[in-house]
Each structure stands twice: as structure tokens, then as C-alpha cells.
Amino acid sequence: MSSCRTTCQSHCSRSDGAQDFNESSIPIQNISIAAEPPTSNGLPAPCSKCGAEERFYGSMCAVCFRGHVFGKFKLAVTNNAMISPSDNLLVAFSGGHASRVALQFIHEMQYKAFTSWVASKSQALPVFGVGVAFVDERVASNQPSCEVDKAIEEIKLIVSDLAPVQKELHILPIESICSLGSNDGKSKLNGLLETITDTTGREDFLHFLRMLSLQKIALERGYNKLVLGSCTSAIARHIISATVKGRGYSLPADFQYVDVRWEIPVVLPLRDCLAQELSMVCHLDGLKTQKLLDRPCVGINALVSSFVTRLQDENPSRESTILRTAEKLKPFHFNKFSKNGYHDFLPSRLRSKFQNVKDDSSTKEVLCPICGSPLDESDLQNLIKKQENYQESIDYFISQCCQSCHFQILPKNEVPLVQFYALLPQPFTQRVNINSLRDQIKDCLISDDDDLDDYS
């Protein structure tokens, strides 16, 4: 079992300011649609928004419900400056309902921008580009290769149907992140996973490999933003599981709309949408998904998913409540875009919101080389005390890993630990810069003089 230690520390705020859950696992027949009592004349209750059509989901008709979900998506995109005309977006597609809706909504925004560009005389503003990425994980699963190939062919059809603006589909085997131009990626990945004895740690490590694979596609193909389909339901499960695993300090970094700690920034436009809503949108629009590619959760992730599902059955607003509660935590400096001129394409009513915000992009965080979580104050203190005795690169790497990765992922014995480090993909090991690590740590620590100044 994994650690149950939780930390909060300095990233709590009083302001009012995915991953282990697969949204495609919710079948349409299990979606609860509120049955409204008939009116006094015996007719079905009308939509509370338009008042003309029969209620379909909750208190809204099908058209209004679809517009409501798209409105939440567009509000997240606009309010957080996720898309500008010059962007080239890479949409991560897993085959589930959430990623399918994200791809559809992005396509609709691109199509609208394209038609406006065609109708414009000046054609001054470009149309943002869109690509689709799929990570092939058959090596780490028990699914027959022929069925995975069939599912990939259907994904190709889904992407090709998004016309008139064509989108390129990039398919990358997850084992390729472990190889350097050779064909030994499969054996290296299997050997790497065999050194991780904790089932939850193995599943989390595959998630980190998936993110690195998406980053690799984006970097090599010239994309400048990565769009994930993480929704409220998936994020609620991640909040609970991360807390159980002792990642309370770094938790605020994982569920914000924007995350620029990656080389290619990550955005979450569906953060405010429930998995049930996204499943229903797929049902209404006839959007095809791929259930074959679902990977059931294991270990702590499975327990948390089952727990949150039970809470949601008792009260449909539980997942939203979990996210709203976690929003009280203060985000990190890398949870917003800070590049000068980036918000020039925003509406004027929102532009001042971003331009007047304090730019603390110079703030440095020491990140865990495996999961990318910021290290807390106690971890930094221990790191600076121990690093003077380190001589090997593996010692620096291990010392910079967070406590959760120490407990769940890193092997406990020396021989498998050395094997684990030797098989690690370079993107993990390159995160540790030995020469600048000491200066980076000192920038993050509070000096004694600062403490005296606070009390003077």
C-alpha cells in the first residue's frame, strides 16, 4: 500500500478563488437523467431555459443542455487565454468521452474561426492549428494487438471526418520514449515496470510516461500547447488520491486551467464539465468513442474511484464540491501564462485581468524529476543537507524525488534501484541539473534574515 501522509503547509489560501479515472467507463444507460414530474395539465415539464422543449437532462432540453456544456468549455478557454489565433494545438485523444468532446469542441471553434477568416477581406488573423495525438499503450496492457490495431483504425476515421480543416493524427507507441532510435524500447519499458513493485506506483508511472510521450510529439511536430480532456470527475478522483499519497503540498499544481511547468504548456478546457455531461454530449451528437482502450484503475486509484462514484450516486454534486474545495488552495506561479503580449487577443473586459496581475515567473520551484511535483520546504532542507555527500548522478536524482515517488515508485533495494535508474528515459534524468541544483534550492528556501525582517 502507498503512503497515507498528507501535507498542506504554505500553499493554503483563504481566498475564494487526470488522470486515474477514465470517463469513457460511464455507460450511457447508467447516466441519471432527472425525471421531472408532469405539469398540472399532464404534459411533460418544459425546459427551464428556453421554455419550449421538453426537459431532457436535469432541467434543460437537449439543445439547451448541449449549449450549456459548450458554454462552460468556451468560458474556460476565454477566461484563461487558452487559445490565440497563432496557436498550434495538440489534442490528446484517448478514445474516451472526455477527450472526444474536447476534440469536437476544439474543432467547432477552429471551424468558426476558419469560416470567419474565409469571409474576411483582410484575412489578418490566422486560424489556429489543431493536431491529434494518441499514445499506443498495448505493450503495458493485456489487450490483443489485433483489436488495438482495429481501434486505431477507427480513431483515424474519427479524425479524418473532422472537416473541412484537416487535422493530422500522430500515433506514438509508449515504449518509444524509452529507446534512443533503437528497437529495444519494449524490453526497456518492461524491465523498468518490473522494478516497480507497487501496483499504484506502476500505474502512476505509466501516466507520467504518457505525459512525456505527448510532450515528445508536441515538441517534434511544432505544437505550442497540449490540450487534455481532464474533467471535473477525473480531477475530483485525482484530488482524493493525491491527498492519500502524500502530495498535498503539490496538489494545487495539478488541477488548474493552465500548467506551464512543462516545456509545452498544458491546458484543461473541460475542467468544469462532469463526466456524465460529456457522456451525454457524445450520445446526443453521435460521437464515436473507443471503450476497448479503457484501462481499469488498480490499487489506491481504484479504491478512490469507487469511493467517489459512491459519493456521486448519493449526491450528484459531490465531484464538483471536491473540486471547489480544492480550489481554496493557492496555485503555483506556473499555473498561468505570463508571456508579454500573449493576452492581446483577449476581449478588453478580460485583458486587464491578466495584464495587471503580478508577474512572479522568476520564482523558482524544485520539481520532482519523476512526477514533476514541487518539493516542499522540509524536502528542500533535507536535500541541501545531504547533497554535499553525493558524488554519483543517481544519488542526486534520488534525493530530488518527492516522498510519494520514494514510497511508491523507487525500488527499495540497491540492485533494482540501479537498474531502474539505468533504464529511465532521458527526459526524467535530464530534469536534474547537478551544477545548478544548489543555487536553485537556495532560491526556494527562506533565509534567517528574511525571518528576522518579518518580525522586525
C-alpha positions in Angstrom: 0.0 0.0 0.0 1.1 3.5 -0.6 1.6 6.2 1.9 -1.3 8.0 3.6 0.7 11.0 4.7 -0.8 14.3 3.8 0.8 17.8 3.7 -0.6 21.2 3.3 2.0 23.7 4.5 2.3 27.2 3.0 0.1 26.7 -0.1 -3.2 27.1 1.8 -5.2 30.3 0.9 -8.3 31.8 2.3 -9.3 33.4 -0.9 -12.5 32.3 -2.7 -10.6 31.8 -5.7 -6.3 13.2 -14.7 -5.8 11.1 -14.5 -6.6 7.8 -12.9 -10.3 8.0 -13.9 -11.4 7.1 -17.4 -14.6 9.0 -18.3 -15.4 6.5 -21.0 -16.1 3.9 -18.4 -19.5 5.5 -17.7 -22.1 3.8 -19.9 -24.9 5.8 -21.3 -27.5 3.6 -19.6 -26.1 4.4 -16.2 -26.4 8.2 -16.6 -29.1 9.5 -14.3 -31.4 11.9 -16.1 -33.7 13.7 -13.7 -37.3 12.7 -14.3 -39.3 15.8 -13.9 -42.9 15.4 -12.7 -45.6 16.4 -15.3 -47.3 19.7 -15.1 -50.8 20.2 -13.9 -52.2 19.6 -17.3 -50.4 16.3 -17.6 -47.8 17.5 -20.1 -44.0 17.0 -19.6 -42.2 19.8 -17.8 -40.7 22.4 -20.2 -37.0 23.3 -20.4 -36.2 25.8 -17.7 -34.0 27.8 -20.1 -35.9 28.1 -23.4 -39.4 27.1 -22.0 -40.3 25.5 -25.4 -38.9 22.0 -25.5 -39.4 19.0 -23.2 -36.8 18.5 -20.4 -34.1 16.0 -21.3 -31.2 16.3 -18.9 -31.8 17.9 -15.5 -34.0 20.9 -16.1 -32.9 21.5 -19.7 -33.9 20.3 -23.1 -31.3 18.5 -25.3 -30.4 21.7 -27.3 -30.0 23.9 -24.2 -28.1 21.2 -22.4 -25.6 20.9 -25.2 -25.2 24.6 -25.4 -24.7 24.7 -21.6 -21.8 22.2 -21.7 -20.2 24.0 -24.7 -20.6 27.3 -22.8 -18.6 26.0 -19.9 -15.9 24.9 -22.2 -15.7 28.2 -24.1 -15.8 30.2 -20.8 -12.8 28.3 -19.6 -10.9 28.8 -22.9 -11.7 32.6 -23.0 -11.2 33.4 -19.3 -7.8 31.7 -19.1 -6.5 32.8 -22.5 -6.0 29.1 -23.6 -6.2 29.7 -27.4 -4.9 32.5 -29.6 -5.1 32.8 -33.4 -1.4 32.0 -33.7 -1.5 28.8 -31.6 -0.9 25.3 -32.8 -2.8 23.0 -30.5 -2.2 19.3 -29.9 -5.3 17.5 -28.5 -4.5 14.3 -26.5 -7.0 11.7 -27.6 -7.5 8.5 -25.5 -10.8 7.3 -27.1 -12.9 8.2 -24.1 -15.9 10.5 -23.9 -13.9 13.5 -22.4 -11.1 13.6 -25.0 -13.7 13.0 -27.8 -15.8 16.0 -26.6 -12.6 18.1 -26.2 -11.6 17.3 -29.8 -15.2 18.1 -31.1 -15.4 21.4 -29.3 -11.9 22.5 -30.4 -12.9 21.5 -33.9 -16.0 23.7 -33.7 -14.0 26.7 -32.5 -11.5 26.1 -35.3 -14.2 25.8 -38.0 -15.9 29.0 -36.8 -12.5 30.8 -37.0 -11.9 29.3 -40.4 -15.2 30.5 -41.8 -14.7 33.9 -40.4 -11.2 34.0 -42.0 -12.6 33.0 -45.4 -15.3 35.6 -45.2 -12.9 38.3 -44.1 -11.4 40.6 -46.8 -8.2 41.3 -45.0 -7.7 37.8 -43.5 -5.4 39.4 -41.0 -5.9 37.0 -38.1 -4.7 33.4 -38.8 -6.6 30.3 -37.9 -5.1 28.3 -35.0 -3.9 24.8 -36.0 -5.1 21.6 -34.4 -3.4 18.2 -34.3 -4.4 15.0 -32.5 -2.1 12.7 -30.5 -2.7 9.1 -29.5 -0.3 7.1 -27.3 -0.3 3.4 -28.0 0.0 1.5 -24.7 -0.6 -2.0 -25.9 2.8 -3.1 -24.5 1.8 -2.3 -21.0 -1.7 -3.9 -21.3 -3.1 -7.3 -21.9 -5.2 -6.3 -24.9 -4.8 -8.3 -28.1 -2.7 -6.4 -30.7 -5.2 -7.0 -33.5 -8.0 -5.4 -31.5 -5.8 -2.4 -30.7 -5.0 -2.0 -34.4 -8.7 -2.1 -35.2 -9.4 0.6 -32.6 -6.6 2.8 -34.0 -8.1 2.5 -37.5 -11.4 3.8 -36.0 -9.6 6.7 -34.4 -8.1 7.5 -37.8 -11.7 7.6 -39.2 -12.8 9.9 -36.4 -10.1 12.4 -37.0 -10.4 12.3 -40.8 -14.2 13.1 -40.5 -13.4 16.5 -38.8 -13.5 18.6 -42.0 -13.1 21.0 -43.7 -9.9 21.9 -41.8 -7.9 18.7 -41.8 -6.1 17.6 -38.6 -3.0 15.4 -38.5 -3.1 12.3 -36.3 0.1 11.4 -34.5 0.4 7.9 -33.1 3.3 7.1 -30.8 4.0 3.8 -29.0 4.6 4.5 -25.3 7.8 2.3 -25.4 9.4 4.6 -27.9 10.1 7.1 -25.0 12.4 4.5 -23.5 14.5 4.0 -26.7 17.0 6.1 -28.5 16.5 5.3 -32.1 16.8 1.5 -31.4 14.2 -1.2 -31.2 14.8 -2.1 -27.6 12.1 0.2 -26.2 9.7 -2.7 -25.4 12.3 -4.6 -23.4 13.4 -1.5 -21.6 9.9 -0.5 -20.7 9.0 -4.0 -19.4 12.3 -4.1 -17.4 11.5 -0.6 -16.0 8.0 -1.6 -14.9 9.2 -4.9 -13.3 11.4 -2.9 -10.9 8.3 -1.1 -9.6 6.6 -3.5 -7.1 3.8 -1.2 -6.0 0.7 -1.6 -8.3 -0.4 2.0 -7.7 3.1 3.3 -8.4 3.3 1.3 -11.6 0.0 2.8 -12.8 1.1 6.3 -11.9 4.5 5.8 -13.6 2.7 4.9 -16.8 0.7 8.1 -16.5 4.0 10.1 -16.3 5.3 8.2 -19.3 2.2 9.0 -21.2 2.6 12.7 -20.5 6.3 12.6 -21.6 5.1 10.9 -24.9 2.6 13.7 -25.5 5.3 16.3 -24.8 7.6 14.5 -27.3 5.0 14.6 -30.0 4.3 18.3 -29.4 8.0 19.2 -29.4 8.9 17.3 -32.5 5.9 18.4 -34.5 5.9 22.1 -33.7 2.9 22.4 -31.4 2.9 25.1 -28.7 0.1 23.9 -26.4 -1.2 20.5 -25.2 -4.9 20.1 -24.7 -6.1 17.4 -22.2 -9.6 16.2 -21.7 -9.4 16.1 -17.9 -12.9 16.9 -16.5 -14.3 17.6 -13.0 -14.9 13.9 -12.4 -11.4 12.8 -13.2 -9.9 15.8 -11.3 -12.0 15.0 -8.2 -10.6 11.5 -8.1 -7.1 12.8 -8.6 -7.5 15.3 -5.7 -8.5 12.5 -3.3 -5.9 10.0 -4.5 -3.1 12.6 -4.5 -4.0 13.6 -0.9 -3.9 9.9 0.2 -0.5 9.5 -1.5 1.0 12.5 0.5 1.0 15.0 -2.4 -1.0 17.6 -0.6 1.6 20.4 -1.0 1.9 20.0 -4.8 -1.8 19.2 -5.3 -2.8 22.8 -6.4 -0.4 22.5 -9.4 -2.4 19.6 -11.0 -5.9 20.8 -11.4 -5.6 24.4 -12.6 -6.7 25.5 -16.1 -3.1 26.2 -17.2 0.2 24.4 -16.3 3.4 25.8 -17.9 5.9 23.8 -15.8 6.1 21.5 -18.9 8.1 22.5 -21.9 4.8 22.5 -23.9 2.1 24.2 -21.7 -0.9 22.0 -20.7 -4.4 23.4 -20.7 -7.7 21.9 -19.3 -10.7 23.4 -21.1 -13.1 20.7 -19.8 -12.2 21.2 -16.2 -15.7 22.4 -15.2 -17.6 19.7 -17.0 -18.8 16.4 -15.4 -18.1 13.0 -17.0 -21.9 12.4 -17.1 -22.4 15.6 -19.1 -19.6 14.7 -21.6 -21.0 11.2 -22.0 -24.4 12.6 -22.8 -22.9 15.1 -25.3 -21.4 12.1 -27.1 -24.8 10.4 -27.1 -26.6 13.5 -28.4 -24.1 14.2 -31.2 -23.5 10.6 -32.1 -19.8 10.9 -31.4 -17.9 7.7 -31.6 -15.6 6.6 -28.7 -13.3 3.7 -28.1 -14.2 1.7 -25.0 -11.7 -1.0 -26.0 -8.8 1.2 -25.0 -10.1 1.7 -21.4 -7.6 0.8 -18.7 -9.2 -0.1 -15.3 -7.7 1.5 -12.3 -5.8 -0.5 -9.7 -4.6 -0.1 -6.1 -5.3 3.2 -4.4 -6.6 4.7 -7.7 -9.3 2.0 -8.0 -10.4 2.4 -4.3 -10.6 6.2 -4.7 -12.6 5.9 -8.0 -15.0 3.5 -6.3 -15.4 5.8 -3.3 -16.0 8.9 -5.3 -18.5 7.0 -7.6 -20.5 6.0 -4.5 -20.5 9.6 -3.2 -21.7 10.8 -6.6 -24.5 8.3 -6.6 -25.7 9.7 -3.3 -25.3 13.3 -4.3 -24.7 14.3 -8.0 -22.8 17.4 -6.9 -20.1 15.7 -4.9 -17.5 15.8 -7.6 -18.0 19.5 -8.1 -17.8 20.0 -4.4 -14.5 18.2 -4.1 -13.0 20.4 -6.9 -14.4 23.7 -5.4 -12.9 22.7 -2.0 -9.5 22.1 -3.5 -9.7 25.5 -5.3 -9.1 27.1 -1.9 -5.5 26.0 -2.2 -3.2 28.6 -3.7 -1.9 27.8 -7.2 1.8 28.0 -8.1 3.4 30.6 -10.3 3.5 28.2 -13.3 -0.3 27.9 -13.3 -0.8 30.9 -15.6 0.6 32.3 -18.8 2.9 35.2 -18.2 4.5 35.9 -21.7 4.3 39.5 -22.6 1.7 40.3 -25.3 0.1 36.9 -25.0 -3.3 38.3 -23.9 -3.6 40.8 -26.8 -6.3 38.7 -28.5 -8.5 38.7 -25.3 -11.7 40.7 -25.1 -11.0 44.1 -23.5 -13.1 43.2 -20.4 -10.7 40.4 -19.6 -7.4 41.8 -20.8 -6.8 43.9 -17.8 -7.4 40.9 -15.5 -4.2 39.3 -16.9 -2.1 42.3 -17.7 -2.4 43.8 -14.2 -1.6 40.6 -12.4 1.8 40.4 -10.6 4.4 38.6 -12.7 6.2 36.1 -10.4 7.5 34.0 -13.2 11.1 34.5 -11.8 10.1 32.4 -8.8 11.8 29.0 -8.9 10.5 25.7 -7.8 12.5 22.5 -7.4 10.4 19.7 -9.1 10.5 16.0 -8.6 12.2 14.5 -11.7 9.6 11.7 -11.9 6.2 13.2 -11.3 7.1 16.9 -11.7 5.6 17.9 -8.3 7.1 20.9 -6.5 9.1 20.0 -3.4 8.0 21.4 0.0 10.2 23.2 2.4 11.2 20.2 4.5 12.2 18.2 1.4 14.4 21.1 0.3 16.0 21.4 3.7 16.9 17.7 3.7 18.1 17.9 0.1 20.6 20.7 0.7 21.9 18.9 3.8 22.5 15.6 2.1 23.8 16.7 -1.4 27.2 17.6 -0.1 28.0 13.9 0.3 26.7 12.9 -3.2 29.1 12.1 -5.9 27.1 9.9 -8.4 24.3 11.3 -10.6 21.9 8.6 -9.3 22.3 10.0 -5.8 21.3 13.5 -6.9 18.4 12.0 -8.8 17.0 10.0 -5.9 17.5 12.9 -3.5 15.4 15.2 -5.6 12.4 12.8 -5.9 9.4 13.6 -3.8 8.4 11.4 -0.8 5.4 9.9 -2.7 7.7 8.7 -5.5 10.2 7.4 -3.0 7.5 5.3 -1.4 5.5 4.2 -4.5 7.9 4.1 -7.4 11.6 3.9 -6.5 12.8 0.4 -5.7 13.8 -0.2 -2.1 16.9 -2.4 -2.7 20.1 -1.2 -4.3 20.3 -3.6 -7.3 16.8 -2.9 -8.7 17.3 0.8 -7.9 20.4 1.0 -10.1 18.6 -1.0 -12.8 15.6 1.4 -12.6 17.9 4.4 -13.0 19.8 2.9 -15.9 16.5 2.2 -17.8 14.9 5.5 -17.1 14.1 7.6 -20.3 16.4 10.7 -20.6 13.5 13.2 -20.1 13.4 12.0 -16.5 17.1 12.1 -15.8 17.7 15.4 -17.6 15.4 17.2 -15.1 18.2 17.0 -12.6 20.9 19.6 -13.2 23.6 18.9 -10.7 25.5 22.1 -11.2 22.6 24.5 -10.7 20.7 22.4 -8.1 22.3 24.1 -5.1 21.6 27.6 -6.3 18.0 26.6 -7.3 17.4 25.2 -3.8 18.8 28.3 -2.1 16.4 30.5 -4.1 13.5 28.5 -2.8 14.4 28.5 0.9 13.6 31.2 3.3 16.7 32.6 4.9 17.1 33.5 8.6 17.4 37.2 7.6 14.0 37.0 5.9 12.6 35.6 9.1 14.1 38.4 11.2 12.7 41.0 8.8 9.2 39.6 9.1 9.3 40.1 12.9 11.1 43.5 12.9 
